[in-house]
Amino acid sequence: MRAAVRRYFPVVIVCALLGGVAGFGFSKLSPKSFTASASVLLRPSPGNSLSPQIGLSNANQLTIAMTTEVSLVTTPVVAAKASSLAGGSLPATGDAVAATVPPSTQIVVVSYTAPTATRAEAGANAYAKAFLSFRASNAKAATDAQTKSLQSQLKAADAALKTAAAQAASDTDPRSYAAQELQLYAERVASLNNSISTAGTVSLDPGTVIRTGVLPTTENGVPGWVLVAAGAILGMVLGLLAAVARQLGDKRIRSADTTVVEGLPILAAAAVPMQVLDPSDAASADMQSLLETFRQLRTAVTTSAGRGTVVAFTSLRPAKPTAVLAYNLTTTLTLAGYSACVVDLDSSAPGLLEQLGATAESTGDGAGIAGVEVIRADGQPHDFYNPEVRTRLEKLRATNDFTILAAAPCGTADGDVGASLADATVLVASENRSTVPGVRLARERMLRLGAPSLGLLLVGRVVATSHRKAASTRVGAPAVPDSHALRD
């Protein structure tokens, strides 16, 4: 995970930014809605579910009554009254109305949702007033019906009372049927009068709006900044997953991640562009870093291969010129007191002498190239199988502690010939470009050619720099024979 984040950190950041932009866009494009609420305190009134006849001490009956009341808020009758109060059709298209009852209360909370805050406020207040108006109408209708029924009963009772009074007038016995009937109808008339009086005093108050709907100041749903943050976090997570997947699928070689690739150690890794080594350039930090790289490589070669060994440089794809690398290793070996020479077998790149800013004629004065014996391989690669070439290599092996070959790229015919002439090889890999499967194939190829690989040298850019002037100013290099051809 750390390697994936370190390597693909820009990808993670870009994904997070894209996620944040997507969240911002979603917050802007999603429909807006606002909700306003008005609270109504209901009073028991005749003709409604919550009426004076319900015992408020009975929690179950109260719950049933309030459930019935709250379900009436969204009925078409209430909607028609609310539309009349608001001066328009409610609920409008895209609007929604709902009602709830807080636990253990006689309060109904009417909520109205609309695309604008103003419409939400107006809708909530209109529905609250309409609901109370609906309850008031029900109470009045119920009271009027009850009064009318009582008056009709009173009229009938008055007529019966008059008939009973006429019959009782002709009968002097106070215990007679007529006298008892007269008393019964008199009590009935008195009771009906009392009921009519009571009905007239019953409160028809449906309730009160205890909290009017106010203009909502925030939109419904998740705030925009939360969507932006959530989008950024989601984008970051996806970026991390992509980075990890890319990291797991990335087979490129990086010295920061490993020290061994397919069983081969990374002998050294250059942190600066590769160029011809100039040990006398103490003022250059890059040159000192390069010198340290080849000191590490020298240590790895001298501890892995005995004296008299022929070591070949061959590069993996993408191919790197190996002549400068072979020359730099030979230079550090010479500085450490070893006798070493470099043989330029890489016909796929400019000759080492040309890269060093020297020519065949200019190296014949006995000075050599900064005290390093440079040998050209005249002829075509297939000529390297000549007995004379192998005889010359045997002489170099006998007279030098190490003979360094600059071979052509691995996998080419020239490269195979150069590697076959060596006892061991150093595989040159391009940092962040050469792959692990490429190392495996090269390792197997070197084993078949009889030149097992000592390990990997990781390099970046190779800079071919002229050192004609620097060659005459280097110090501390022993005198060596003239540069000459391998067939000489």
VEXLO-419771 format. One record per residue (C-alpha): residue number from 0; residue in one letter; z negated, y negated, x. Coordinates in Angstrom, 2 decimals. Layout:
// residues N
- i,aa,zz,yy,xx
- NUM,A,Z,Y,X
...
END
This chain:
// residues 488
- i,aa,zz,yy,xx
- 0,M,0.00,0.00,0.00
- 1,R,-0.90,-2.43,2.78
- 2,A,2.36,-1.71,4.59
- 3,A,4.35,-2.15,1.37
- 4,V,2.67,-5.48,0.60
- 5,R,3.07,-6.70,4.15
- 6,R,6.74,-5.79,4.32
- 7,Y,7.81,-6.67,0.80
- 8,F,5.42,-9.52,0.11
- 9,P,8.29,-11.86,-0.88
- 10,V,9.44,-9.30,-3.45
- 11,V,5.95,-9.16,-4.97
- 12,I,5.76,-12.96,-5.10
- 13,V,9.22,-13.24,-6.69
- 14,C,8.32,-10.62,-9.31
- 15,A,5.08,-12.47,-10.08
- 16,L,6.97,-15.76,-10.47
- 17,L,9.59,-14.12,-12.69
- 18,G,6.81,-12.60,-14.81
- 19,G,5.14,-15.99,-15.15
- 20,V,8.46,-17.59,-16.14
- 21,A,9.04,-14.81,-18.69
- 22,G,5.55,-15.35,-20.13
- 23,F,6.18,-19.09,-20.34
- 24,G,9.53,-18.52,-22.04
- 25,F,7.99,-16.08,-24.50
- 26,S,5.26,-18.56,-25.38
- 27,K,7.86,-21.25,-26.03
- 28,L,10.31,-19.09,-27.97
- 29,S,7.80,-17.20,-30.12
- 30,P,7.29,-18.67,-33.64
- 31,K,4.38,-21.08,-33.90
- 32,S,1.72,-20.71,-36.56
- 33,F,-1.47,-22.50,-37.50
- 34,T,-4.33,-21.37,-39.73
- 35,A,-6.70,-23.57,-41.72
- 36,S,-9.66,-22.26,-43.72
- 37,A,-11.67,-23.61,-46.64
- 38,S,-14.99,-22.10,-47.80
- 39,V,-15.88,-21.86,-51.48
- 40,L,-19.39,-21.15,-52.78
- 41,L,-19.06,-19.26,-56.09
- 42,R,-21.48,-19.69,-58.94
- 43,P,-21.88,-17.10,-61.67
- 44,S,-19.81,-18.23,-64.63
- 45,P,-18.83,-16.44,-67.83
- 46,G,-15.45,-14.75,-67.98
- 47,N,-15.41,-13.96,-64.24
- 48,S,-16.39,-10.95,-62.18
- 49,L,-19.38,-12.89,-60.86
- 50,S,-20.97,-13.83,-64.22
- 51,P,-24.52,-14.59,-65.36
- 52,Q,-24.75,-11.09,-66.82
- 53,I,-24.68,-9.52,-63.33
- 54,G,-28.07,-8.99,-61.81
- 55,L,-27.85,-10.64,-58.39
- 56,S,-30.66,-8.41,-57.18
- 57,N,-28.36,-5.43,-57.48
- 58,A,-26.51,-5.42,-54.13
- 59,N,-23.94,-2.88,-55.23
- 60,Q,-22.95,-4.85,-58.33
- 61,L,-22.80,-8.06,-56.29
- 62,T,-20.54,-6.40,-53.71
- 63,I,-18.19,-5.15,-56.43
- 64,A,-18.12,-8.55,-58.10
- 65,M,-17.35,-10.43,-54.85
- 66,T,-14.67,-7.91,-53.90
- 67,T,-13.01,-8.46,-57.26
- 68,E,-13.30,-12.24,-56.94
- 69,V,-11.74,-12.35,-53.46
- 70,S,-8.82,-10.20,-54.58
- 71,L,-7.97,-12.80,-57.25
- 72,V,-7.31,-15.53,-54.67
- 73,T,-3.84,-14.18,-53.83
- 74,T,-2.75,-13.55,-57.45
- 75,P,0.32,-15.33,-58.88
- 76,V,-1.86,-17.28,-61.34
- 77,V,-3.84,-18.89,-58.53
- 78,A,-0.62,-19.41,-56.53
- 79,A,0.89,-21.29,-59.49
- 80,K,-2.16,-23.56,-59.75
- 81,A,-2.12,-24.14,-55.97
- 82,S,1.59,-25.01,-56.10
- 83,S,0.90,-27.50,-58.85
- 84,L,-1.86,-29.13,-56.80
- 85,A,0.21,-29.22,-53.60
- 86,G,3.36,-30.45,-55.28
- 87,G,5.45,-27.58,-53.93
- 88,S,5.82,-23.83,-53.99
- 89,L,2.94,-21.97,-52.35
- 90,P,2.90,-19.85,-50.35
- 91,A,6.14,-21.16,-48.83
- 92,T,8.53,-18.98,-46.87
- 93,G,6.85,-17.98,-43.62
- 94,D,3.38,-18.82,-44.96
- 95,A,0.53,-16.42,-45.67
- 96,V,-2.72,-16.68,-47.58
- 97,A,-5.78,-14.48,-47.25
- 98,A,-9.37,-14.50,-48.46
- 99,T,-12.51,-12.89,-47.08
- 100,V,-16.18,-12.70,-47.99
- 101,P,-18.81,-13.08,-45.27
- 102,P,-21.33,-10.22,-45.53
- 103,S,-24.16,-10.64,-48.05
- 104,T,-22.93,-14.00,-49.38
- 105,Q,-21.34,-15.50,-52.50
- 106,I,-18.88,-17.42,-50.32
- 107,V,-15.13,-16.90,-50.28
- 108,V,-13.25,-18.10,-47.20
- 109,V,-9.65,-18.97,-48.04
- 110,S,-7.30,-18.96,-45.03
- 111,Y,-3.77,-20.33,-45.09
- 112,T,-1.28,-19.75,-42.25
- 113,A,1.82,-21.91,-41.86
- 114,P,4.26,-22.96,-39.13
- 115,T,2.74,-26.46,-39.03
- 116,A,-0.87,-27.58,-38.88
- 117,T,-0.42,-30.07,-41.73
- 118,R,0.95,-27.44,-44.09
- 119,A,-1.81,-25.02,-43.16
- 120,E,-4.48,-27.63,-43.98
- 121,A,-2.87,-28.59,-47.29
- 122,G,-2.37,-24.95,-48.29
- 123,A,-5.98,-23.95,-47.60
- 124,N,-7.39,-26.86,-49.64
- 125,A,-4.90,-26.33,-52.48
- 126,Y,-5.78,-22.64,-52.77
- 127,A,-9.52,-23.34,-52.65
- 128,K,-9.26,-25.87,-55.50
- 129,A,-6.84,-23.66,-57.42
- 130,F,-9.19,-20.72,-57.22
- 131,L,-12.09,-22.77,-58.56
- 132,S,-9.80,-24.13,-61.30
- 133,F,-8.85,-20.57,-62.20
- 134,R,-12.50,-19.55,-62.46
- 135,A,-13.29,-22.65,-64.52
- 136,S,-10.45,-21.84,-66.92
- 137,N,-11.72,-18.28,-67.27
- 138,A,-15.25,-19.54,-67.96
- 139,K,-14.09,-22.03,-70.60
- 140,A,-11.84,-19.47,-72.28
- 141,A,-14.65,-16.94,-72.40
- 142,T,-17.16,-19.47,-73.74
- 143,D,-14.74,-20.74,-76.37
- 144,A,-13.96,-17.21,-77.51
- 145,Q,-17.67,-16.38,-77.70
- 146,T,-18.45,-19.54,-79.66
- 147,K,-15.59,-18.90,-82.08
- 148,S,-16.78,-15.36,-82.66
- 149,L,-20.36,-16.50,-83.25
- 150,Q,-19.23,-19.21,-85.68
- 151,S,-17.18,-16.65,-87.61
- 152,Q,-20.22,-14.38,-87.78
- 153,L,-22.39,-17.33,-88.85
- 154,K,-20.02,-18.15,-91.69
- 155,A,-20.15,-14.57,-92.95
- 156,A,-23.93,-14.50,-92.61
- 157,D,-24.25,-17.78,-94.57
- 158,A,-22.19,-16.33,-97.42
- 159,A,-24.29,-13.19,-97.48
- 160,L,-27.46,-15.28,-97.37
- 161,K,-26.40,-17.25,-100.43
- 162,T,-25.61,-14.05,-102.34
- 163,A,-28.95,-12.53,-101.38
- 164,A,-30.79,-15.74,-102.42
- 165,A,-29.15,-15.63,-105.88
- 166,Q,-30.16,-12.01,-106.38
- 167,A,-33.72,-12.63,-105.17
- 168,A,-34.14,-15.55,-107.57
- 169,S,-34.00,-13.21,-110.61
- 170,D,-36.40,-10.72,-109.08
- 171,T,-40.07,-11.74,-108.90
- 172,D,-41.15,-8.77,-106.82
- 173,P,-41.52,-9.95,-103.20
- 174,R,-41.05,-6.41,-101.96
- 175,S,-37.84,-5.80,-103.78
- 176,Y,-34.59,-4.98,-102.02
- 177,A,-33.15,-8.37,-102.84
- 178,A,-36.12,-10.14,-101.27
- 179,Q,-35.85,-8.05,-98.11
- 180,E,-32.11,-8.63,-97.87
- 181,L,-32.69,-12.36,-98.22
- 182,Q,-35.12,-12.32,-95.33
- 183,L,-32.73,-10.24,-93.18
- 184,Y,-29.79,-12.62,-93.64
- 185,A,-32.01,-15.61,-93.04
- 186,E,-33.06,-14.18,-89.67
- 187,R,-29.42,-13.34,-88.91
- 188,V,-28.32,-16.89,-89.58
- 189,A,-31.12,-18.25,-87.41
- 190,S,-30.18,-15.87,-84.58
- 191,L,-26.52,-16.84,-84.74
- 192,N,-27.37,-20.52,-84.70
- 193,N,-29.54,-19.91,-81.68
- 194,S,-26.73,-17.97,-79.91
- 195,I,-24.25,-20.76,-80.63
- 196,S,-26.66,-23.27,-79.21
- 197,T,-27.20,-21.10,-76.12
- 198,A,-23.46,-20.64,-75.61
- 199,G,-23.03,-24.35,-75.65
- 200,T,-25.57,-24.80,-72.87
- 201,V,-24.19,-22.13,-70.50
- 202,S,-22.94,-23.69,-67.25
- 203,L,-19.19,-23.44,-66.76
- 204,D,-19.36,-24.61,-63.11
- 205,P,-17.09,-22.19,-61.14
- 206,G,-18.45,-23.16,-57.75
- 207,T,-18.04,-25.74,-54.99
- 208,V,-15.85,-26.20,-51.96
- 209,I,-18.52,-26.32,-49.29
- 210,R,-16.10,-26.70,-46.37
- 211,T,-12.67,-28.16,-46.78
- 212,G,-9.79,-27.07,-44.58
- 213,V,-9.34,-29.28,-41.52
- 214,L,-6.23,-29.88,-39.47
- 215,P,-6.04,-27.02,-36.92
- 216,T,-5.70,-28.16,-33.33
- 217,T,-4.72,-24.86,-31.69
- 218,E,-1.97,-22.39,-32.41
- 219,N,-2.62,-18.87,-33.53
- 220,G,-2.25,-16.00,-31.13
- 221,V,-2.67,-15.91,-27.39
- 222,P,-2.63,-19.31,-25.62
- 223,G,0.45,-20.09,-23.60
- 224,W,-1.39,-20.15,-20.29
- 225,V,-2.71,-16.65,-20.97
- 226,L,0.85,-15.40,-21.55
- 227,V,1.96,-17.04,-18.31
- 228,A,-0.95,-15.47,-16.42
- 229,A,-0.38,-12.08,-18.05
- 230,G,3.33,-12.27,-17.25
- 231,A,2.57,-13.16,-13.64
- 232,I,0.07,-10.31,-13.31
- 233,L,2.47,-7.84,-14.92
- 234,G,5.27,-9.06,-12.65
- 235,M,3.00,-8.68,-9.64
- 236,V,2.09,-5.13,-10.65
- 237,L,5.75,-4.25,-11.11
- 238,G,6.52,-5.89,-7.78
- 239,L,3.80,-3.82,-6.11
- 240,L,5.16,-0.65,-7.67
- 241,A,8.66,-1.55,-6.53
- 242,A,7.35,-2.34,-3.05
- 243,V,5.49,0.97,-2.83
- 244,A,8.55,2.86,-4.10
- 245,R,10.73,1.05,-1.59
- 246,Q,8.22,1.74,1.16
- 247,L,8.09,5.46,0.30
- 248,G,11.88,5.64,0.22
- 249,D,12.43,3.52,3.32
- 250,K,13.14,5.77,6.30
- 251,R,13.66,2.98,8.81
- 252,I,11.58,3.05,11.97
- 253,R,8.92,0.41,12.53
- 254,S,6.52,0.42,15.42
- 255,A,3.87,-1.32,13.29
- 256,D,3.66,1.72,10.99
- 257,T,3.68,4.70,13.32
- 258,T,3.51,5.84,16.94
- 259,V,5.28,9.19,16.49
- 260,V,8.62,9.81,14.76
- 261,E,9.75,13.39,14.14
- 262,G,7.46,14.58,16.91
- 263,L,8.74,12.02,19.40
- 264,P,6.36,9.31,20.63
- 265,I,7.36,5.66,20.62
- 266,L,7.24,5.03,24.36
- 267,A,7.58,1.25,24.06
- 268,A,8.69,-1.40,21.58
- 269,A,10.19,-4.72,22.58
- 270,A,8.77,-7.69,20.69
- 271,V,11.45,-10.09,22.04
- 272,P,15.26,-9.93,22.22
- 273,M,16.39,-7.57,24.95
- 274,Q,17.91,-9.17,28.05
- 275,V,18.23,-8.55,31.77
- 276,L,14.80,-8.37,33.33
- 277,D,13.86,-11.11,35.81
- 278,P,10.36,-10.36,37.22
- 279,S,10.27,-13.65,39.10
- 280,D,10.48,-15.70,35.89
- 281,A,6.71,-16.01,35.43
- 282,A,7.02,-19.18,33.34
- 283,S,8.80,-17.43,30.46
- 284,A,6.54,-15.78,27.89
- 285,D,9.49,-13.73,26.60
- 286,M,10.27,-12.45,30.06
- 287,Q,6.65,-11.48,30.65
- 288,S,6.58,-9.68,27.31
- 289,L,9.78,-7.86,28.24
- 290,L,8.35,-6.92,31.62
- 291,E,5.26,-5.49,29.89
- 292,T,7.51,-3.42,27.60
- 293,F,9.32,-1.80,30.53
- 294,R,6.08,-1.27,32.41
- 295,Q,4.93,0.78,29.42
- 296,L,8.23,2.65,29.45
- 297,R,7.93,3.22,33.20
- 298,T,4.46,4.69,32.75
- 299,A,5.70,7.00,29.99
- 300,V,8.68,8.19,32.09
- 301,T,6.78,8.72,35.32
- 302,T,4.02,10.68,33.58
- 303,S,6.45,12.79,31.53
- 304,A,9.09,13.54,34.18
- 305,G,8.60,14.50,37.81
- 306,R,10.28,12.92,40.79
- 307,G,13.91,13.79,41.26
- 308,T,14.54,13.67,37.51
- 309,V,17.74,12.33,35.99
- 310,V,16.89,10.38,32.81
- 311,A,19.62,9.22,30.44
- 312,F,19.44,6.34,27.91
- 313,T,21.37,7.02,24.70
- 314,S,21.09,4.97,21.51
- 315,L,20.88,5.92,17.85
- 316,R,22.96,4.26,15.19
- 317,P,23.29,1.34,14.91
- 318,A,24.25,1.65,18.55
- 319,K,22.78,-0.59,21.21
- 320,P,24.19,-1.11,24.73
- 321,T,22.07,0.95,27.10
- 322,A,23.19,-0.40,30.49
- 323,V,20.79,-3.37,30.47
- 324,L,17.94,-1.10,29.33
- 325,A,18.63,1.40,32.12
- 326,Y,18.83,-1.45,34.63
- 327,N,15.50,-2.93,33.44
- 328,L,13.72,0.42,33.75
- 329,T,15.19,0.92,37.21
- 330,T,13.96,-2.56,38.17
- 331,T,10.37,-1.81,37.12
- 332,L,10.50,1.55,38.91
- 333,T,11.67,-0.21,42.08
- 334,L,8.94,-2.84,41.75
- 335,A,6.37,-0.03,41.54
- 336,G,7.61,1.46,44.84
- 337,Y,9.78,4.25,43.45
- 338,S,13.27,4.81,44.76
- 339,A,15.60,4.61,41.81
- 340,C,19.20,3.84,40.95
- 341,V,21.11,3.23,37.76
- 342,V,24.42,4.89,36.86
- 343,D,26.57,3.10,34.27
- 344,L,28.20,5.78,32.08
- 345,D,28.52,3.68,28.91
- 346,S,32.25,3.10,28.51
- 347,S,31.74,1.83,24.94
- 348,A,30.28,-1.49,26.15
- 349,P,31.04,-4.01,28.89
- 350,G,30.13,-2.68,32.33
- 351,L,26.68,-3.33,33.69
- 352,L,28.07,-5.28,36.62
- 353,E,29.95,-7.55,34.24
- 354,Q,26.81,-8.04,32.13
- 355,L,24.87,-8.93,35.23
- 356,G,27.46,-11.52,36.17
- 357,A,28.71,-9.57,39.22
- 358,T,31.98,-7.86,40.09
- 359,A,32.87,-4.80,42.09
- 360,E,34.02,-6.95,44.99
- 361,S,30.91,-9.14,45.01
- 362,T,28.58,-6.14,45.34
- 363,G,30.06,-4.81,48.51
- 364,D,28.19,-7.09,50.88
- 365,G,25.15,-4.87,51.13
- 366,A,22.91,-7.12,49.03
- 367,G,23.13,-5.05,45.84
- 368,I,21.99,-6.46,42.49
- 369,A,18.48,-7.80,43.01
- 370,G,17.71,-4.79,45.17
- 371,V,18.73,-2.27,42.51
- 372,E,21.48,0.20,43.28
- 373,V,24.11,0.05,40.54
- 374,I,26.66,2.85,40.48
- 375,R,29.82,2.68,38.43
- 376,A,31.23,5.80,36.81
- 377,D,34.96,5.58,37.50
- 378,G,37.29,7.56,35.26
- 379,Q,37.03,8.84,31.69
- 380,P,33.89,10.54,30.34
- 381,H,35.48,13.97,30.42
- 382,D,35.94,13.52,34.17
- 383,F,32.16,13.54,34.54
- 384,Y,32.27,17.34,34.43
- 385,N,34.07,17.37,37.77
- 386,P,32.15,19.16,40.51
- 387,E,32.33,15.99,42.58
- 388,V,30.41,14.06,39.93
- 389,R,27.72,16.67,39.67
- 390,T,27.56,16.92,43.44
- 391,R,27.06,13.17,43.65
- 392,L,24.30,13.32,41.01
- 393,E,22.58,16.04,43.00
- 394,K,22.71,13.80,46.06
- 395,L,21.25,10.94,44.04
- 396,R,18.55,13.27,42.73
- 397,A,17.71,14.28,46.29
- 398,T,17.59,10.71,47.64
- 399,N,15.90,8.98,44.66
- 400,D,12.69,9.53,42.79
- 401,F,14.50,8.74,39.53
- 402,T,18.17,8.47,38.62
- 403,I,18.68,6.51,35.40
- 404,L,21.89,7.02,33.42
- 405,A,23.18,4.48,30.91
- 406,A,24.98,6.81,28.46
- 407,A,27.15,6.05,25.45
- 408,P,25.69,6.18,21.90
- 409,C,24.23,9.44,20.69
- 410,G,26.60,11.51,18.59
- 411,T,29.73,10.39,20.40
- 412,A,31.70,12.53,22.82
- 413,D,30.92,10.12,25.66
- 414,G,27.26,10.15,24.76
- 415,D,27.13,13.95,24.71
- 416,V,28.71,14.11,28.16
- 417,G,26.26,11.57,29.57
- 418,A,23.26,13.35,28.07
- 419,S,24.43,16.71,29.37
- 420,L,24.29,15.35,32.91
- 421,A,20.60,14.41,32.58
- 422,D,17.38,16.38,32.70
- 423,A,15.78,14.30,29.92
- 424,T,16.70,11.47,27.62
- 425,V,15.17,8.32,26.18
- 426,L,16.44,7.61,22.66
- 427,V,17.06,3.92,22.04
- 428,A,16.35,3.03,18.39
- 429,S,16.86,-0.27,16.61
- 430,E,13.63,-1.64,15.13
- 431,N,13.85,-1.82,11.33
- 432,R,17.38,-0.36,11.37
- 433,S,17.44,3.13,12.85
- 434,T,16.17,5.83,10.53
- 435,V,13.81,8.80,10.75
- 436,P,16.56,11.29,9.78
- 437,G,18.68,9.80,12.58
- 438,V,15.88,10.50,15.07
- 439,R,15.61,14.09,13.85
- 440,L,19.35,14.70,14.28
- 441,A,19.37,13.06,17.73
- 442,R,16.36,15.07,18.85
- 443,E,18.03,18.33,17.82
- 444,R,21.26,17.24,19.50
- 445,M,19.52,16.50,22.78
- 446,L,17.84,19.89,22.71
- 447,R,21.22,21.59,22.27
- 448,L,22.61,19.60,25.21
- 449,G,19.71,20.68,27.42
- 450,A,18.30,17.16,27.80
- 451,P,15.17,17.01,25.63
- 452,S,14.07,13.54,24.61
- 453,L,10.97,12.04,26.16
- 454,G,10.53,9.63,23.23
- 455,L,11.81,6.44,21.67
- 456,L,12.37,2.92,22.94
- 457,L,12.48,0.47,20.04
- 458,V,14.53,-2.65,20.66
- 459,G,15.87,-5.53,18.62
- 460,R,18.73,-7.75,19.71
- 461,V,20.28,-7.17,23.13
- 462,V,21.31,-10.39,24.85
- 463,A,23.88,-10.02,27.63
- 464,T,22.82,-12.81,30.01
- 465,S,24.42,-13.68,33.35
- 466,H,21.93,-13.38,36.18
- 467,R,24.24,-14.09,39.11
- 468,K,22.12,-17.01,40.21
- 469,A,18.83,-15.31,39.43
- 470,A,19.82,-12.26,41.48
- 471,S,19.84,-14.31,44.66
- 472,T,16.38,-15.74,44.05
- 473,R,14.43,-12.60,43.09
- 474,V,11.76,-11.52,45.52
- 475,G,9.82,-8.40,46.22
- 476,A,12.74,-5.93,45.85
- 477,P,13.45,-3.56,48.70
- 478,A,16.83,-3.40,50.33
- 479,V,19.00,-0.61,48.94
- 480,P,22.56,0.63,49.56
- 481,D,25.60,-1.18,48.24
- 482,S,26.67,-0.68,44.65
- 483,H,29.50,1.80,44.54
- 484,A,31.34,4.24,42.33
- 485,L,29.93,7.61,41.34
- 486,R,32.82,9.36,43.04
- 487,D,32.23,7.63,46.40
END
